[in-house]
């Protein structure tokens, strides 16, 4: 669940230009990384629900 929350923060920060991916100074890269975190968090949630 924390992946999804951090992913949302990264997307909002990246798209607003307030945050950037460290080492690359790329807000767009941070937004993309946030999207990947959200997808990974959703995959983990679905797997956890299916395991029960």
Secondary structure, DSSP 4 states (H G I P E B T S, - for coil): -HHHHHHHHHHHHHHHTS--BTTTTBHHHHHHHHHHHHHHHHHHHHHHHHH-
